[in-house]
């Protein structure tokens, strides 16, 4: 938790910006579920003071999206997974459509 918040603060300083429009947790498939929830809670903590305006997941599976939704106090704004006319995760895409999540 503390390490995640410190990394977000460090990124803001390095980029010389006051806030991040959307912060995505990337490569969720390599993160154990317990760590995923801890990182999500840390990401939520920096939305409270406006340093981050919205949150999302990248390369997420439906099970992970559901897991985060169960504990999220800040809703998932976007799912960013591989998407092309020829290749995309139809299950994640369908879940996003059914649950009004932006998919890109």
ChimeraX attribute file (.defattr): number of C-alpha atoms within 10 A of each C-alpha:
attribute: neighborCount
match mode: 1-to-1
recipient: residues
	/A:1	14
	/A:2	9
	/A:3	10
	/A:4	16
	/A:5	17
	/A:6	12
	/A:7	11
	/A:8	19
	/A:9	16
	/A:10	12
	/A:11	14
	/A:12	16
	/A:13	12
	/A:14	9
	/A:15	11
	/A:16	9
	/A:17	10
	/A:18	11
	/A:19	20
	/A:20	18
	/A:21	10
	/A:22	15
	/A:23	20
	/A:24	19
	/A:25	19
	/A:26	16
	/A:27	12
	/A:28	18
	/A:29	13
	/A:30	10
	/A:31	14
	/A:32	10
	/A:33	15
	/A:34	10
	/A:35	12
	/A:36	18
	/A:37	20
	/A:38	15
	/A:39	19
	/A:40	24
	/A:41	19
	/A:42	18
	/A:43	24
	/A:44	21
	/A:45	17
	/A:46	19
	/A:47	18
	/A:48	11
	/A:49	10
	/A:50	13
	/A:51	19
	/A:52	20
	/A:53	17
	/A:54	20
	/A:55	21
	/A:56	23
	/A:57	23
	/A:58	20
	/A:59	18
	/A:60	21
	/A:61	19
	/A:62	14
	/A:63	11
	/A:64	19
	/A:65	19
	/A:66	12
	/A:67	15
	/A:68	20
	/A:69	14
	/A:70	11
	/A:71	12
	/A:72	14
	/A:73	12
	/A:74	19
	/A:75	15
	/A:76	18
	/A:77	17
	/A:78	20
	/A:79	24
	/A:80	16
	/A:81	19
	/A:82	13
	/A:83	13
	/A:84	9
	/A:85	5
	/A:86	5
	/A:87	8
	/A:88	12
	/A:89	15
	/A:90	10
	/A:91	11
	/A:92	19
	/A:93	20
	/A:94	14
	/A:95	16
	/A:96	17
	/A:97	12
	/A:98	9
	/A:99	9
	/A:100	11
	/A:101	17
	/A:102	14
	/A:103	20
	/A:104	12
